[in-house]
Amino acid sequence: MTIGRLAARVLVGGLFVGHGSQKLFGAFGGPGIEGTEAMMTSLELRPARRNAVLAGATEAGGGALLGLGFLTPAAAAAIIGAMTTAIRKVHLPNGLWSANGGYEYNLALIAALVAITEDGPGPVSLDHLLGIERKGPGWALAALATGVAASAVAIELGRRAGSPTAEATAPATPEVSPYPGTAGDPVTSDDGVAAPTDGSSADGSSADGSSADGGDAPGWAGHA
């Protein structure tokens, strides 16, 4: 199983280095730290900036450690925590199957990490070379429990933190969305143009049915 364990470690670890780099640096078409911060805000994981950095560092760092086979149980626990949070905050309402945005992929990765931890990183690893390899059912269960517990703590702290004043206050000037053309974006319309913030629609009509020039707006205005 030497080759199998090495392949699993390098593949899963490499993927998470990539995911973490997407979050931190915008690599491989990722959102970068600003986009990740916005995502954390929408998921109510506050402080959003800190959680964005932690999420990216956990995935990139955990992936690197796993690929190298160094501190393997800790690396597995870190990634399991990230996947558990993704399941709870994003995928769980969508059910199991990934075709519907479900959590099957995250669950499969957690199972793979538990298996790697139980079997150990193998002879081609820093743990083995340094004589610090830890493996077995006990270590696998410890990695799983630690990851799940860390996720629960992060979610609870985010809930207790609530929305900070700076995030709750609307900006004086409408901002351009980092994702123009995204349907449902609260800052811009679907064509990337900043949406009015004074209650008026894009054609100048106000929410009470009157237009900017004092005339009546079309009959559909004010009936959202």
N, CA and C of each residue as an Amber inpcrd file, in Angstrom:
protein
   672
   0.8150000  -1.2270000   0.0000000   0.0000000   0.0000000   0.0000000
   0.8450000   1.2720000   0.0000000   2.1640000   1.1150000  -0.1570000
   3.0300000   2.2930000  -0.1410000   2.6470000   3.2820000  -1.2300000
   2.4650000   2.7760000  -2.4520000   2.1330000   3.6500000  -3.5770000
   0.7440000   4.2550000  -3.3950000  -0.2120000   3.4410000  -2.9390000
  -1.5710000   3.9320000  -2.7520000  -1.6490000   5.0530000  -1.7360000
  -0.9610000   4.8870000  -0.6070000  -0.9840000   5.9270000   0.4190000
  -0.2880000   7.1990000  -0.0570000   0.8140000   7.0210000  -0.7570000
   1.5220000   8.1900000  -1.2800000   0.6550000   8.9400000  -2.2870000
   0.0150000   8.1930000  -3.1890000  -0.8300000   8.8290000  -4.2030000
  -2.0010000   9.5660000  -3.5570000  -2.6350000   8.9280000  -2.5640000
  -3.7720000   9.5610000  -1.8910000  -3.3450000  10.8280000  -1.1670000
  -2.2200000  10.7520000  -0.4710000  -1.7350000  11.9260000   0.2550000
  -1.4130000  13.0840000  -0.6650000  -0.6730000  12.7910000  -1.7260000
  -0.2440000  13.8540000  -2.6360000  -1.4350000  14.4520000  -3.3750000
  -2.3790000  13.6010000  -3.7950000  -3.5430000  14.1030000  -4.5270000
  -4.4270000  14.9700000  -3.6360000  -4.8500000  14.4150000  -2.4960000
  -5.7370000  15.1700000  -1.6090000  -5.0170000  16.4040000  -1.0600000
  -3.7670000  16.2280000  -0.6430000  -3.0110000  17.3640000  -0.1290000
  -2.8180000  18.4470000  -1.1710000  -2.4830000  18.0410000  -2.3870000
  -2.2890000  19.0190000  -3.4540000  -3.5540000  19.7840000  -3.7880000
  -4.6900000  19.0910000  -3.7870000  -5.9610000  19.7640000  -4.0540000
  -6.2450000  20.8370000  -3.0090000  -5.9280000  20.5370000  -1.7530000
  -6.2190000  21.5190000  -0.7120000  -5.2220000  22.6660000  -0.6940000
  -3.9950000  22.4160000  -1.1080000  -3.0780000  23.5420000  -1.3080000
  -3.6620000  24.4860000  -2.3570000  -4.2230000  23.9080000  -3.4130000
  -4.8600000  24.7170000  -4.4490000  -6.0670000  25.4750000  -3.9370000
  -6.9250000  24.8020000  -3.1630000  -8.1170000  25.4660000  -2.6270000
  -7.7330000  26.6140000  -1.6930000  -6.7480000  26.3700000  -0.8300000
  -6.3060000  27.4310000   0.0660000  -5.7080000  28.6050000  -0.6820000
  -4.9630000  28.3200000  -1.7440000  -4.3740000  29.3920000  -2.5590000
  -5.4470000  30.1970000  -3.2810000  -6.5200000  29.5320000  -3.6850000
  -7.6390000  30.2600000  -4.2810000  -8.2050000  31.2770000  -3.3030000
  -8.3840000  30.8520000  -2.0620000  -8.9730000  31.7280000  -1.0570000
  -8.0380000  32.8650000  -0.6620000  -6.7630000  32.5670000  -0.5300000
  -5.8190000  33.5670000  -0.0400000  -5.3200000  34.5140000  -1.1190000
  -5.0120000  33.9620000  -2.2950000  -4.3040000  34.7340000  -3.3110000
  -5.0590000  34.8830000  -4.6280000  -6.2270000  34.2620000  -4.7370000
  -6.9510000  34.3160000  -5.9970000  -6.3430000  33.4280000  -7.0640000
  -5.5250000  32.4680000  -6.6630000  -4.8910000  31.5660000  -7.6290000
  -5.9240000  30.6340000  -8.2520000  -5.6380000  30.1630000  -9.4560000
  -6.4830000  29.1850000 -10.1520000  -7.9260000  29.6700000 -10.2890000
  -8.0950000  30.9480000 -10.5050000  -9.4320000  31.5030000 -10.6810000
 -10.2180000  31.6680000  -9.4000000  -9.5480000  31.6150000  -8.2580000
 -10.2360000  31.7410000  -6.9800000 -10.6360000  33.1650000  -6.6500000
 -11.4000000  33.3520000  -5.5650000 -11.9270000  34.6770000  -5.2210000
 -10.9120000  35.6010000  -4.5670000  -9.7930000  35.0620000  -4.0770000
  -8.8540000  35.8980000  -3.3510000  -9.3720000  36.2180000  -1.9590000
  -8.5660000  36.9240000  -1.1840000  -8.9340000  37.1710000   0.2030000
 -10.1690000  38.0540000   0.3220000 -10.3480000  39.0210000  -0.5840000
 -11.5190000  39.8960000  -0.5110000 -12.7970000  39.1130000  -0.7930000
 -12.7670000  38.2820000  -1.8270000 -13.9370000  37.4720000  -2.1330000
 -14.2320000  36.4630000  -1.0470000 -13.1770000  35.8870000  -0.4580000
 -13.3690000  34.9310000   0.6310000 -13.9480000  35.6220000   1.8530000
 -13.5000000  36.8460000   2.1090000 -14.0610000  37.6150000   3.2240000
 -15.5500000  37.8660000   3.0120000 -15.9380000  38.2100000   1.7970000
 -17.3580000  38.4180000   1.5050000 -18.1460000  37.1320000   1.7080000
 -17.5630000  36.0060000   1.3160000 -18.2290000  34.7260000   1.5120000
 -18.4090000  34.4290000   2.9940000 -17.3850000  34.7040000   3.8030000
 -17.4840000  34.4660000   5.2390000 -18.5690000  35.3350000   5.8620000
 -18.6900000  36.5630000   5.3840000 -19.7500000  37.4350000   5.8760000
 -21.1200000  36.8530000   5.5640000 -21.2980000  36.3670000   4.3480000
 -22.5860000  35.7970000   3.9580000 -22.8970000  34.5240000   4.7290000
 -21.8650000  33.8040000   5.1590000 -22.0560000  32.5670000   5.9230000
 -22.1440000  32.8310000   7.4230000 -22.0500000  34.1030000   7.8250000
 -22.1030000  34.5090000   9.2270000 -20.9640000  33.8890000  10.0260000
 -19.7930000  33.8330000   9.4130000 -18.5830000  33.3850000  10.0960000
 -17.7280000  34.6220000  10.3530000 -17.9570000  35.2570000  11.4880000
 -17.3050000  36.5130000  11.8070000 -16.3360000  36.3420000  12.9780000
 -15.2880000  37.1880000  13.0240000 -14.9300000  38.2480000  12.0790000
 -14.5790000  37.6850000  10.7090000 -15.1580000  38.2670000   9.6880000
 -15.0560000  37.6900000   8.3510000 -13.6240000  37.6500000   7.8360000
 -12.8710000  38.7160000   8.0600000 -11.4960000  38.7630000   7.5470000
 -10.6360000  37.6880000   8.1970000 -10.7410000  37.5880000   9.4890000
  -9.9410000  36.5900000  10.2060000 -10.3020000  35.1800000   9.7690000
 -11.5830000  34.9060000   9.6370000 -12.0050000  33.5770000   9.2110000
 -11.6070000  33.2880000   7.7700000 -11.5770000  34.3180000   6.9370000
 -11.1300000  34.1160000   5.5580000  -9.6660000  33.6930000   5.5240000
  -8.8390000  34.3820000   6.3100000  -7.4150000  34.0370000   6.3690000
  -7.2250000  32.6480000   6.9650000  -7.9500000  32.3550000   8.0420000
  -7.8240000  31.0510000   8.6870000  -8.2630000  29.9190000   7.7650000
  -9.3440000  30.1360000   7.0320000  -9.8290000  29.0930000   6.1250000
  -8.8010000  28.7910000   5.0440000  -8.2690000  29.8440000   4.4300000
  -7.2690000  29.6400000   3.3920000  -5.9980000  29.0080000   3.9270000
  -5.5360000  29.4910000   5.0950000  -4.3100000  28.9540000   5.6830000
  -4.4930000  27.5110000   6.1320000  -5.6730000  27.1960000   6.6620000
  -5.9390000  25.8270000   7.0950000  -5.9080000  24.8660000   5.9210000
  -6.5550000  25.2440000   4.8260000  -6.5870000  24.3620000   3.6620000
  -5.2130000  24.2390000   3.0150000  -4.5380000  25.3670000   2.8050000
  -3.2220000  25.3260000   2.1630000  -2.1910000  24.6490000   3.0630000
  -2.1760000  25.0260000   4.3390000  -1.2160000  24.4400000   5.2670000
  -1.4790000  22.9730000   5.5350000  -2.7520000  22.6420000   5.7730000
  -3.0970000  21.2410000   5.9990000  -2.7960000  20.3800000   4.7930000
  -3.0720000  20.9110000   3.6090000  -2.7810000  20.1710000   2.3870000
  -1.2940000  19.9360000   2.1990000  -0.4850000  20.9590000   2.4930000
   0.9680000  20.8210000   2.3600000   1.5090000  19.7810000   3.3350000
   1.0480000  19.8290000   4.5830000   1.4910000  18.8450000   5.5670000
   1.0820000  17.4330000   5.1670000  -0.1350000  17.2950000   4.6690000
  -0.6030000  15.9730000   4.2580000   0.2250000  15.4390000   3.1000000
   0.4830000  16.2840000   2.1100000   1.2670000  15.8540000   0.9630000
   2.6690000  15.4230000   1.3450000   3.2590000  16.1100000   2.3270000
   4.6000000  15.7700000   2.7910000   4.5940000  14.6050000   3.7730000
   3.4230000  14.2490000   4.2700000   3.3540000  13.2070000   5.2830000
   3.9860000  13.6440000   6.5860000   3.7550000  14.8900000   6.9690000
   4.3330000  15.4530000   8.1890000   3.2120000  15.8600000   9.1350000
   3.2780000  15.3530000  10.3830000   2.2060000  15.6050000  11.3550000
   0.8610000  15.2290000  10.7410000   0.8030000  14.0300000  10.2170000
  -0.3550000  13.6010000   9.4230000  -1.6800000  13.6900000  10.1690000
  -1.7820000  13.2240000  11.4360000  -3.0770000  13.3570000  12.1230000
  -3.5350000  14.8050000  12.2560000  -2.5960000  15.7210000  12.5280000
  -2.9590000  17.1380000  12.6490000  -3.3940000  17.7010000  11.3050000
  -2.6940000  17.3110000  10.2410000  -3.0720000  17.7680000   8.9010000
  -4.4690000  17.2900000   8.5440000  -4.7460000  16.0270000   8.8440000
  -6.0740000  15.4810000   8.5520000  -7.1480000  16.1990000   9.3590000
  -6.8750000  16.4600000  10.6330000  -7.8540000  17.1490000  11.4780000
  -8.1660000  18.5380000  10.9410000  -7.1450000  19.2470000  10.4720000
  -7.3550000  20.5960000   9.9370000  -8.2750000  20.5670000   8.7260000
  -8.0180000  19.6430000   7.8120000  -8.8350000  19.5850000   6.5960000
 -10.2330000  19.0670000   6.9060000 -10.3350000  18.1120000   7.8260000
 -11.6560000  17.6230000   8.2330000 -12.4840000  18.7670000   8.8140000
 -11.8490000  19.6330000   9.6030000 -12.5600000  20.7890000  10.1420000
 -13.0900000  21.6950000   9.0510000 -12.2740000  21.9500000   8.0390000
 -12.7130000  22.7960000   6.9250000 -13.8710000  22.1610000   6.1730000
 -13.7990000  20.8510000   5.9500000 -14.8620000  20.1640000   5.2180000
 -16.1510000  20.0810000   6.0410000 -16.0120000  19.9080000   7.3430000
 -17.2020000  19.8720000   8.1980000 -17.9140000  21.2200000   8.1890000
 -17.1480000  22.2910000   8.2370000 -17.7440000  23.6260000   8.1670000
 -18.4380000  23.8480000   6.8310000 -17.8080000  23.4000000   5.7520000
 -18.4250000  23.5390000   4.4280000 -19.7370000  22.7700000   4.3570000
 -19.7660000  21.5860000   4.9470000 -21.0040000  20.7990000   4.9500000
 -22.0930000  21.5310000   5.7250000 -21.7740000  21.9810000   6.9220000
 -22.7910000  22.5700000   7.7860000 -23.3000000  23.9170000   7.2790000
 -22.3970000  24.7420000   6.7600000 -22.7790000  26.1000000   6.3930000
 -23.2130000  26.2560000   4.9430000 -22.8450000  25.3030000   4.0790000
 -23.1310000  25.4760000   2.6550000 -23.9640000  24.3350000   2.0810000
 -23.5050000  23.1040000   2.2470000 -24.0430000  21.9960000   1.4550000
 -25.1760000  21.2100000   2.1150000 -25.2560000  21.2080000   3.4280000
 -26.2200000  20.3470000   4.1240000 -27.6610000  20.5510000   3.6730000
 -28.1270000  21.7980000   3.4990000 -29.5240000  21.9750000   3.0680000
 -29.8200000  21.4050000   1.6860000 -28.7890000  21.1490000   0.8930000
 -28.9900000  20.6630000  -0.4730000 -29.0210000  19.1470000  -0.5770000
 -28.8790000  18.4570000   0.5370000 -28.9040000  17.0050000   0.4960000
 -27.5390000  16.4180000   0.1740000 -27.5170000  15.1200000  -0.1090000
 -26.2610000  14.3960000  -0.2870000 -25.5770000  14.6580000  -1.6130000
 -26.3210000  14.6270000  -2.7100000 -25.7070000  14.5360000  -4.0280000
 -25.1580000  15.8730000  -4.5210000 -23.9520000  15.8230000  -5.0690000
 -23.2890000  17.0430000  -5.5270000 -23.9920000  17.6740000  -6.7190000
 -24.7700000  16.8960000  -7.4650000 -25.5190000  17.4570000  -8.5930000
 -26.4870000  18.5390000  -8.1260000 -26.9130000  18.4440000  -6.8690000
 -27.8140000  19.4430000  -6.3000000 -27.0900000  20.3820000  -5.3380000
 -25.7660000  20.3800000  -5.3880000 -24.9980000  21.2060000  -4.4680000
 -24.8310000  20.5660000  -3.1130000 -24.9540000  19.2440000  -3.0490000
 -24.8770000  18.5230000  -1.7840000 -23.4590000  18.2760000  -1.3030000
 -23.3440000  17.4440000  -0.2580000 -22.0850000  17.3060000   0.4660000
 -21.3540000  15.9910000   0.2170000 -21.6880000  15.2560000  -0.8390000
 -21.0500000  13.9560000  -1.0490000 -19.5400000  14.0800000  -1.2350000
 -19.0830000  15.0910000  -1.9610000 -17.6480000  15.2780000  -2.1960000
 -16.9170000  15.5390000  -0.8870000 -17.4720000  16.4090000  -0.0510000
 -16.8530000  16.7150000   1.2350000 -16.8010000  15.4800000   2.1220000
 -17.8800000  14.7050000   2.0970000 -17.9440000  13.4940000   2.9140000
 -16.9130000  12.4690000   2.4530000 -16.7500000  12.3350000   1.1450000
 -15.7590000  11.3950000   0.6130000 -14.3440000  11.8090000   1.0180000
 -14.0660000  13.1070000   1.0040000 -12.7460000  13.5790000   1.4180000
 -12.5010000  13.3110000   2.8980000 -13.5080000  13.4980000   3.7210000
 -13.3660000  13.2040000   5.1470000 -13.0600000  11.7260000   5.3520000
 -13.7720000  10.8550000   4.6420000 -13.5230000   9.4150000   4.7540000
 -12.1000000   9.0690000   4.3190000 -11.6330000   9.6910000   3.2400000
 -10.2680000   9.4390000   2.7670000  -9.2410000   9.8830000   3.8040000
  -9.4760000  11.0060000   4.4420000  -8.5490000  11.5100000   5.4520000
  -8.5110000  10.6080000   6.6770000  -9.6590000  10.1000000   7.0770000
  -9.7010000   9.1620000   8.2000000  -8.9250000   7.8940000   7.8550000
  -9.1040000   7.3900000   6.6310000  -8.3980000   6.1830000   6.2020000
  -6.8850000   6.4050000   6.1600000  -6.4560000   7.5490000   5.6280000
  -5.0210000   7.8530000   5.5700000  -4.4340000   7.9240000   6.9720000
  -5.1660000   8.5470000   7.8920000  -4.6710000   8.6650000   9.2620000
  -4.5860000   7.3060000   9.9370000  -5.5620000   6.4500000   9.7020000
  -5.5350000   5.1220000  10.3190000  -4.3780000   4.2820000   9.7770000
  -4.1710000   4.2990000   8.4690000  -3.1030000   3.4990000   7.8590000
  -1.7270000   4.1220000   8.0380000  -1.6790000   5.4200000   8.3020000
  -0.4060000   6.1140000   8.4100000   0.0530000   6.6430000   7.0660000
   0.9620000   7.5900000   7.0680000   1.3980000   8.2000000   5.8120000
   2.2810000   7.2970000   4.9650000   2.8150000   6.2400000   5.5520000
   3.6570000   5.3230000   4.7880000   5.1330000   5.6640000   4.8750000
   5.9650000   4.7900000   4.3070000   7.4220000   4.9890000   4.4050000
   7.9440000   6.2020000   3.6510000   7.2140000   6.6350000   2.6190000
   7.6500000   7.8170000   1.8690000   6.9720000   9.0430000   2.4830000
   7.4230000   9.4080000   3.6610000   6.8240000  10.5350000   4.3780000
   7.8250000  11.0680000   5.3880000   7.6600000  12.3250000   5.7520000
   8.5290000  12.9170000   6.7610000   8.2780000  12.3070000   8.1290000
   7.0380000  11.9680000   8.4280000   6.7400000  11.3180000   9.7040000
   7.5610000  10.0460000   9.8710000   7.6060000   9.2360000   8.8220000
   8.3520000   7.9790000   8.8860000   9.8540000   8.2430000   8.9780000
  10.3450000   9.1720000   8.1790000  11.7750000   9.4530000   8.1700000
  12.2550000  10.0260000   9.4970000  11.3980000  10.7920000  10.1630000
  11.7630000  11.4120000  11.4380000  11.4230000  10.5340000  12.6350000
  10.7870000   9.4040000  12.3870000  10.4320000   8.4980000  13.4680000
   9.2890000   8.9830000  14.3310000   8.3900000   9.7890000  13.7690000
   7.2650000  10.3180000  14.5530000   5.9220000   9.8940000  13.9550000
   5.9190000   8.8340000  13.1840000   4.6780000   8.3910000  12.5440000
   3.6780000   7.9220000  13.5910000   2.4710000   8.4180000  13.4840000
   1.3800000   8.0300000  14.3780000   0.2220000   7.5460000  13.5240000
  -0.2840000   6.3740000  13.8420000  -1.3640000   5.8070000  13.0430000
  -2.1900000   4.8600000  13.8910000  -3.2760000   4.3650000  13.3090000
  -4.1550000   3.4440000  14.0060000  -5.5400000   4.0270000  14.1990000
  -6.4860000   3.1850000  14.6240000  -7.8730000   3.6490000  14.8040000
  -7.9980000   4.8020000  15.7890000  -7.2060000   4.7660000  16.8540000
  -7.2870000   5.8300000  17.8470000  -6.9120000   7.1850000  17.2770000
  -5.8440000   7.2360000  16.5000000  -5.4310000   8.4900000  15.8820000
  -6.4250000   8.9500000  14.8240000  -6.9940000   7.9880000  14.1080000
  -7.9950000   8.3470000  13.0940000  -9.2270000   8.9680000  13.7410000
  -9.7050000   8.3530000  14.8230000 -10.8720000   8.8920000  15.5180000
 -10.5540000  10.2390000  16.1590000  -9.3240000  10.3820000  16.6730000
  -8.9310000  11.6590000  17.2740000  -8.9080000  12.7710000  16.2320000
  -8.3960000  12.4730000  15.0440000  -8.3760000  13.4750000  13.9700000
  -9.7910000  13.8630000  13.5690000 -10.6730000  12.8730000  13.4640000
 -12.0630000  13.1450000  13.1000000 -12.7450000  13.9960000  14.1630000
 -12.5960000  13.6010000  15.4330000 -13.2450000  14.3340000  16.5180000
 -12.7000000  15.7540000  16.6330000 -11.4000000  15.9100000  16.4750000
 -10.7930000  17.2420000  16.5710000 -11.2860000  18.1550000  15.4530000
 -11.3520000  17.6210000  14.2440000 -11.8340000  18.4190000  13.1230000
 -13.2760000  18.8470000  13.2940000 -14.1310000  17.9220000  13.7190000
 -15.5450000  18.2410000  13.9210000 -15.7050000  19.2640000  15.0440000
 -14.9460000  19.0860000  16.1310000 -15.0330000  20.0170000  17.2540000
 -14.5420000  21.4100000  16.8600000 -13.4550000  21.4760000  16.1090000
 -12.9350000  22.7730000  15.6700000 -13.9460000  23.5000000  14.7900000
 -14.6160000  22.7530000  13.9320000 -15.6500000  23.3490000  13.0880000
 -16.7910000  23.9050000  13.9330000 -17.2180000  23.1340000  14.9330000
 -18.3110000  23.5780000  15.7970000 -17.9410000  24.8570000  16.5390000
 -16.7030000  24.9390000  17.0090000 -16.2450000  26.1390000  17.7190000
 -16.2360000  27.3450000  16.7870000 -15.7200000  27.1650000  15.5780000
 -15.6620000  28.2780000  14.6230000 -17.0570000  28.7950000  14.2860000
 -17.9930000  27.8860000  14.0750000 -19.3600000  28.2870000  13.7360000
 -20.0210000  29.0050000  14.9090000 -19.8150000  28.4910000  16.1260000
 -20.4260000  29.1070000  17.2980000 -19.8350000  30.4870000  17.5770000
 -18.5260000  30.6210000  17.4430000 -17.9030000  31.9340000  17.6460000
 -18.3910000  32.9390000  16.6130000 -18.5640000  32.4830000  15.3790000
 -19.0950000  33.3670000  14.3530000 -20.5120000  33.8090000  14.6580000
 -21.3060000  32.8890000  15.1950000 -22.6880000  33.2340000  15.5470000
 -22.7220000  34.2470000  16.6820000 -21.8780000  34.0480000  17.6810000
 -21.8740000  34.9580000  18.8270000 -21.3290000  36.3360000  18.4750000
 -20.4060000  36.3650000  17.5320000 -19.8020000  37.6480000  17.1550000
 -20.8310000  38.5960000  16.5780000 -21.8200000  38.0620000  15.8580000
 -22.8460000  38.8920000  15.2570000 -22.2790000  39.7640000  14.1700000
 -23.0880000  40.6700000  13.6980000 -22.6680000  41.5680000  12.6250000
 -22.0300000  42.8080000  13.2170000 -20.7530000  43.0750000  12.9230000
 -20.1100000  44.2900000  13.4360000 -20.7200000  45.5400000  12.8280000
 -20.5670000  46.6510000  13.5350000 -21.1580000  47.9110000  13.0840000
 -20.6820000  48.3020000  11.7000000 -19.3910000  48.0630000  11.4370000
 -18.8380000  48.4540000  10.1380000 -19.4810000  47.6900000   9.0010000
 -19.8340000  46.4150000   9.2510000 -20.4450000  45.6270000   8.1980000
 -21.9320000  45.9270000   8.0780000 -22.5470000  46.3810000   9.2080000
 -23.9820000  46.6350000   9.1850000 -24.3170000  47.9720000   8.5490000
 -23.3570000  48.8840000   8.5080000 -23.5880000  50.2110000   7.9530000
 -23.3810000  50.1980000   6.4540000 -24.3470000  50.6910000   5.7050000
 -24.2250000  50.7250000   4.2460000 -23.2090000  51.7720000   3.8490000
 -22.4220000  51.5440000   2.8120000 -21.4460000  52.5330000   2.3550000
 -22.1300000  53.7660000   1.7870000 -21.4450000  54.9250000   1.8900000
 -22.0270000  56.1690000   1.4010000 -22.2080000  56.1420000  -0.1060000
 -21.3010000  55.4550000  -0.7980000 -21.3550000  55.3740000  -2.2510000
 -21.4930000  53.9250000  -2.6630000 -22.4010000  53.6090000  -3.5750000
 -22.5410000  52.2190000  -4.0090000 -21.2280000  51.6880000  -4.5470000
 -20.9150000  50.4460000  -4.1660000 -19.6960000  49.8180000  -4.6270000
 -19.9850000  48.9490000  -5.8360000 -18.9690000  48.7430000  -6.6340000
 -19.0960000  47.8360000  -7.7640000 -18.7990000  46.4370000  -7.2820000
 -19.6690000  45.5170000  -7.5520000 -19.4910000  44.1400000  -7.1090000
 -18.2460000  43.5290000  -7.7200000 -17.5000000  42.7040000  -6.9340000
 -16.3670000  41.9890000  -7.5200000 -16.8010000  40.9100000  -8.4750000
 -18.1050000  40.6190000  -8.5100000 -18.6340000  39.6050000  -9.4140000
 -19.7570000  40.2060000 -10.2490000 -19.4460000  41.1270000 -11.1590000
 -20.5030000  41.7550000 -11.9580000 -21.2740000  40.7260000 -12.7460000
 -22.5780000  40.9830000 -12.8580000 -23.4120000  40.0750000 -13.6290000
 -23.9400000  38.9190000 -12.8200000 -23.6410000  38.8960000 -11.4950000
 -24.1150000  37.7910000 -10.6730000 -25.5360000  38.0720000 -10.2170000
 -26.4340000  37.1700000 -10.5240000 -27.8290000  37.3590000 -10.1490000
 -27.9620000  37.3730000  -8.6390000 -28.7790000  38.2870000  -8.1250000
 -29.0230000  38.3530000  -6.7050000 -27.9910000  39.1520000  -5.9410000
 -27.0080000  39.7210000  -6.6110000 -26.0050000  40.5130000  -5.9310000
 -26.6570000  41.7570000  -5.3470000 -26.4790000  42.0320000  -4.0190000
 -27.1830000  43.1510000  -3.3980000 -26.6190000  44.5110000  -3.7530000
 -25.4270000  44.5640000  -4.3470000 -24.7930000  45.8450000  -4.6140000
 -25.0110000  46.3010000  -6.0360000 -24.9880000  45.3830000  -6.9820000
 -25.1340000  45.7440000  -8.3770000 -26.2700000  44.9830000  -9.0130000
 -26.7390000  45.5220000 -10.1170000 -27.7460000  44.8180000 -10.8870000
 -27.0810000  43.7390000 -11.7030000 -27.8820000  42.9200000 -12.3880000
 -27.3440000  41.7770000 -13.1040000 -26.4140000  42.1640000 -14.2310000
 -26.4730000  43.4240000 -14.6990000 -25.5690000  43.8230000 -15.7710000
 -24.3080000  44.4900000 -15.2390000 -24.1050000  44.4300000 -13.8990000
 -22.8820000  44.9650000 -13.3160000 -22.9490000  46.4350000 -12.9890000
 -24.1020000  47.1220000 -13.2300000 -24.2430000  48.5460000 -12.9580000
 -24.7040000  48.7220000 -11.5260000 -24.1200000  49.6650000 -10.8200000
 -24.4700000  49.8680000  -9.4260000 -25.9540000  50.1650000  -9.2940000
 -26.6160000  49.4430000  -8.4020000 -28.0430000  49.6300000  -8.2030000
 -28.2840000  50.8290000  -7.3090000 -29.3820000  51.5820000  -7.5140000
 -29.6810000  52.7290000  -6.6550000 -29.8970000  52.2890000  -5.2290000
 -29.5310000  53.1170000  -4.2820000 -29.7120000  52.8010000  -2.8740000
 -30.7320000  53.7010000  -2.2070000 -31.3930000  54.5910000  -2.9880000
 -32.3510000  55.5230000  -2.4000000 -33.7850000  55.0800000  -2.5820000
 -33.9680000  53.7970000  -2.9630000 -35.3200000  53.2920000  -3.1330000
 -35.8400000  53.4320000  -4.5210000 -35.1040000  54.0930000  -5.4380000
 -35.5730000  54.2470000  -6.8020000 -35.0850000  53.1190000  -7.6560000
 -35.7510000  52.8850000  -8.7540000 -35.3580000  51.8210000  -9.6580000
 -34.3790000  52.3570000 -10.6730000 -33.8420000  51.4610000 -11.5070000
 -32.8140000  51.8500000 -12.4690000 -33.3260000  52.8630000 -13.4770000
 -34.6630000  52.9440000 -13.7140000 -35.1930000  53.8780000 -14.7090000
 -35.5970000  55.2070000 -14.0940000 -35.3010000  55.3700000 -12.7770000
 -35.5750000  56.6480000 -12.1330000 -36.8710000  56.6740000 -11.3560000
 -37.6780000  55.6250000 -11.4260000 -38.9230000  55.6140000 -10.6730000
 -38.6320000  55.2500000  -9.2370000 -39.3820000  55.8210000  -8.3170000
 -39.1630000  55.5600000  -6.9050000 -40.0730000  54.4440000  -6.4520000
 -39.8300000  53.9950000  -5.1910000 -40.5950000  52.8710000  -4.6770000
 -42.0600000  53.2100000  -4.4930000 -42.4120000  54.5300000  -4.3820000
 -43.8180000  54.8710000  -4.1710000 -44.5900000  55.0180000  -5.4700000
 -43.9190000  54.6850000  -6.6050000 -44.6450000  54.6900000  -7.8690000
 -44.4760000  55.9480000  -8.6650000 -43.7340000  56.9680000  -8.1570000
 -43.5370000  58.2000000  -8.9140000 -42.2080000  58.1630000  -9.6080000
 -42.1180000  58.8470000 -10.7490000 -40.8710000  58.8590000 -11.5070000
 -40.0480000  60.0660000 -11.1180000 -38.7870000  60.1030000 -11.6130000
 -37.8740000  61.1800000 -11.2410000 -38.3490000  62.5280000 -11.7470000
 -39.1190000  62.5830000 -12.8580000 -39.5490000  63.8630000 -13.4200000
 -40.9010000  64.3110000 -12.8920000 -41.3950000  63.6080000 -11.8540000
 -42.6430000  64.0190000 -11.2300000 -43.8440000  63.3260000 -11.7960000
 -43.7150000  62.6450000 -12.9430000 -44.8410000  61.9430000 -13.5240000
 -45.0480000  60.5970000 -12.8750000 -46.1060000  59.9480000 -13.3030000
 -46.3980000  58.6340000 -12.7530000 -45.5380000  57.5950000 -13.4330000
 -45.0800000  56.6300000 -12.6390000 -44.3000000  55.5270000 -13.1830000
 -45.2540000  54.5430000 -13.8310000 -44.7290000  53.6280000 -14.6480000
 -45.5830000  52.6010000 -15.2420000 -46.3530000  51.8410000 -14.1770000
 -47.4040000  51.1820000 -14.6060000 -48.3110000  50.5490000 -13.6640000
 -47.6940000  49.4870000 -12.8040000 -46.5400000  48.8870000 -13.2600000
 -45.9540000  47.8130000 -12.4630000 -45.0870000  48.3350000 -11.3260000
 -44.7720000  49.6430000 -11.3330000 -43.8840000  50.1780000 -10.3040000
 -44.5620000  50.1110000  -8.9440000 -43.7900000  49.7300000  -7.9340000
 -44.2900000  49.6970000  -6.5660000 -45.0900000  48.4640000  -6.2440000
 -45.1040000  47.4600000  -7.1460000 -45.8760000  46.2430000  -6.8810000
 -44.9690000  45.0350000  -6.8100000 -43.7390000  45.1960000  -6.2350000
 -42.8000000  44.0790000  -6.1340000 -43.3590000  43.0210000  -5.2150000
